[in-house]
Amino acid sequence: MNRSLLFSLVVSDALLSAWGQFGAAGSQGPTSVIVGVLVDSADGSPVHPGRADIPAKQIRVFTDTTGRFVITGLALGRYQLYGTGVGYRSESVVFVLGPDTLRLPPMRLRPAKAPL
């Protein structure tokens, strides 16, 4: 098998796995989108690298350089989302996801306490 074909197969498999992880492949019923941003609680600067997790659905996404994250293909319902970043405490928010895109207010992360 040549390298180009092998690379294509690996990338295709990874994309299909990621698509399924976010619920779009084989999902039952309507889905929606969550858009959010992680910011520093002191000065409002973007948290990057940052991470948003919905453990109940085994979903983990990372922020872009502006602290923004997007989760797509999530079934409608009630969820708890956790936001964190390197050097920050984890914060969480509970929300109900309806059919429209949910734009969360900025999640303000507090710096983690330095160990003594």
N, C-alpha and C positions, 0 to 999 in steps of 0.2 A: 504494500500500500504506500503510495507516495505521500510525502509530508503535507502537501496542500490538502489532499483529501482527508488525511487524518486530522489535521487542524480544523477543517470544516466540520467533521463529525463531532469533535470535542466541543467546539463552540456551539453547535446546534444542540447538543445534549445539555450543555450548561444553560442555554437560553430556555429550553423547554422546562428544565428543572426550576429555574427562577420564575417562569410564567406560572407554573403550577403552585409554587410556594405562595404566591400572592393571591391565589384563589381564582384566577381568571380561567384556567383550564378546568373544565368539568365542574364549574361552580353551579350551584342550584339557586335559582332566584336572582333578584336584582343585586347589583353591587354598586359601590360608590368609591369616592376618592377623598383622602384626607391630605390637607396641605398644612404644614406647620413650620415654625422656625424656632431654633434654640438660641437664646441670647444670654449674655453675662448679666447677672442681676445688678451689678454695680454700675456699669457704664453702657449697657445695651449693645455691646459689640457682639458680632456673630460667634457662636461656638462652633469651631471647626478645628480638628475633626470632632464631630458629635454623632450621636446615635439615637434613634427612636425605635423602641421595641414594643410590640404587643405580644407578650409571652403566651397568652392563651391561644394564639393562632400561629405561634412560632414565626413571627414576622420581625425582621430586623432590617432597618435601612439606615444609611449614613447621610449626614448633612453635606451640602455642597459648601463652597467657600463663603457663602452668605449666611450659613447656618440653616438654610432651608432644606426641608425633606418633603417627599411625596410618597404616599402609600396608595396604590391602586388595587382595584378588584376585591375589596373587602366587603363581605356580605353585610347587609344592614343589621344593626343590633347595637347592644351596649358593650363597650370595651374599656379597658384601662391601658393607657399608653404611658410608657416611661421614657424620659429624655435624660441623656447623660453625655458627658464629654470628658476628655482627659483633664484631670485636675478639678472636676466639678462633682458635686453631690447629685445623685439621681433624684429627679422630681417626677411626679406622675399626675395625670389628669384622667378623670372618668368622663366619658362622653357617650351620647347615643348617636349613631350614624344613620342618617336618613338617605333618601334617594339623591339629594343634592350634594354637591361638593362641600365638604366641611372644612372651613378655614379656621383653624384653631388660633386663639390669641397667642402671642409669643410666650414660650415657656422660658421663664427666667430662672437660670441655673445659678446656684450659689457655689462659690469656691469650696472645695473640700478642705477640711482642716488638715494642716500639716502635722505629721506624727511628731511626737515629742522625743 
